[in-house]
Amino acid sequence: MRGSEPRGGTAVGDLTRDLFEAAAAVRDVGEQLARTAGQSLARWQVLYLLDAQDLTVPTIARRLGLARQSVQRVADELVGEQLLRAVPNPDHARSALHALTEAGTDVLARINAKAAAWHRQVMRVLTPADLARAHKLLETITEIARSARVTAVPRAD
């Protein structure tokens, strides 16, 4: 037996499974959109966050829920391709801020233009009210998940 949940799961378990599937499908679309500008989803995510403000790699990693090392690798690649530049951080001398270059802004604009077409497809199916409800539900689920304290379940060996 794979666990103590009844066959078919619970409503929360079913929702969690649906969230995993939705996240995978949206990630796949994101990869396709990013590829139109020769980028990956990971690179697009970093560029997208830096469009709003200059950030450190640890801050980007926390916001994306990724390992700092993987974000550092992506940031280094983007700096090497002159899509990002490191700028001094007045709050922390050893943790530079990263900023978009003009080329990075152009790449981001190309990806975002492709994403806008996909957003229009979504809007043909979902209403603004649907999106507002979904946003609120996801926000609530995220808050609950971030405050969760999971205890280890003993192995049944």
C-alpha positions in Angstrom: 0.0 0.0 0.0 1.4 3.4 -1.0 0.2 5.3 2.0 -2.6 5.6 4.5 -4.8 7.8 2.3 -7.8 6.0 0.9 -7.6 5.0 -2.8 -8.3 8.1 -4.8 -6.9 10.5 -2.2 -8.5 13.3 -0.4 -9.7 16.6 -1.8 -6.5 18.4 -0.8 -4.4 15.5 -2.2 -6.3 15.7 -5.5 -5.8 19.5 -5.6 -2.1 19.0 -4.9 -1.8 16.5 -7.7 -3.6 19.0 -10.0 -1.3 21.8 -8.9 1.7 19.6 -9.8 0.3 18.9 -13.2 -0.6 22.5 -13.8 2.8 23.6 -12.8 4.5 21.1 -15.1 2.2 22.2 -18.0 2.9 25.9 -17.4 6.7 25.2 -17.1 6.5 23.4 -20.4 4.8 26.5 -22.0 7.5 28.7 -20.3 10.3 26.6 -21.8 8.7 26.9 -25.3 8.3 30.7 -24.9 11.8 31.2 -23.7 13.2 29.1 -26.5 11.8 31.6 -29.0 14.5 34.0 -27.8 17.2 31.3 -27.4 16.7 31.2 -23.6 15.5 28.6 -21.1 12.7 29.0 -18.5 15.3 29.4 -15.8 17.0 32.3 -17.6 13.6 33.9 -18.4 12.6 33.7 -14.7 15.8 35.5 -13.6 15.4 38.2 -16.3 11.8 38.6 -15.4 12.5 39.2 -11.7 15.3 41.6 -12.5 13.0 43.7 -14.8 11.3 45.0 -11.6 14.4 45.8 -9.6 18.1 44.9 -9.2 18.5 41.8 -6.9 21.2 39.6 -5.4 21.5 35.9 -6.4 20.3 34.8 -2.9 17.2 36.9 -3.2 16.4 35.6 -6.7 16.9 32.0 -5.4 14.6 32.6 -2.5 11.9 34.2 -4.7 12.0 31.3 -7.2 12.4 28.6 -4.6 15.7 27.4 -6.1 19.1 26.5 -4.9 21.4 29.6 -4.7 24.1 27.7 -6.7 21.8 27.0 -9.6 20.7 30.6 -9.8 24.4 31.7 -9.5 25.2 29.5 -12.5 22.4 31.0 -14.6 23.3 34.6 -13.5 26.9 34.0 -14.4 25.9 32.7 -17.9 23.7 35.8 -18.4 26.5 38.1 -17.3 28.8 36.3 -19.7 26.4 36.8 -22.5 26.0 40.5 -21.5 22.3 40.1 -20.7 23.0 41.0 -17.1 25.6 43.1 -15.3 26.7 42.9 -11.7 26.5 46.2 -9.8 27.8 47.1 -6.4 25.5 46.4 -3.5 25.6 49.1 -0.9 24.1 46.7 1.7 26.5 43.8 1.2 29.9 44.2 -0.5 30.3 40.5 -1.2 26.8 39.9 -2.7 26.5 42.0 -5.9 23.2 43.1 -7.2 22.3 42.0 -10.7 20.7 44.3 -13.3 19.4 43.9 -16.8 21.6 45.3 -19.6 19.9 46.8 -22.7 20.4 43.5 -24.5 18.8 41.7 -21.5 15.9 44.0 -21.7 15.5 43.3 -25.4 15.6 39.5 -24.9 13.0 39.8 -22.1 10.8 42.0 -24.2 10.8 39.4 -27.0 9.9 36.6 -24.7 7.2 38.6 -23.0 5.7 39.5 -26.4 5.4 35.8 -27.1 4.0 35.2 -23.6 1.3 37.9 -24.2 0.0 35.8 -27.1 -0.3 32.8 -24.8 -2.0 35.0 -22.1 -4.6 36.0 -24.8 -5.3 32.3 -25.4 -5.9 31.8 -21.7 -8.2 34.9 -21.5 -10.4 33.3 -24.2 -11.2 30.6 -21.7 -10.9 32.3 -18.3 -12.6 35.5 -17.3 -10.9 38.2 -15.2 -13.1 37.0 -12.3 -11.8 33.5 -12.8 -8.2 34.7 -12.7 -8.8 36.8 -9.6 -10.3 33.8 -7.8 -7.5 31.5 -8.9 -4.9 34.1 -7.9 -6.4 34.4 -4.4 -6.7 30.6 -4.0 -3.0 30.1 -5.1 -1.9 32.9 -2.8 -3.7 31.2 0.1 -2.4 27.8 -0.7 1.2 29.3 -0.9 0.8 30.9 2.5 -0.4 27.7 4.0 2.4 25.7 2.4 5.1 28.2 3.5 3.9 28.0 7.1 3.6 24.2 7.1 5.7 22.2 9.5 5.9 18.7 8.3 7.1 16.0 10.7 8.8 12.8 9.5 6.7 9.7 9.2 8.4 6.6 10.5 9.3 4.1 7.7 7.4 0.9 7.8 10.4 -1.4 7.1 
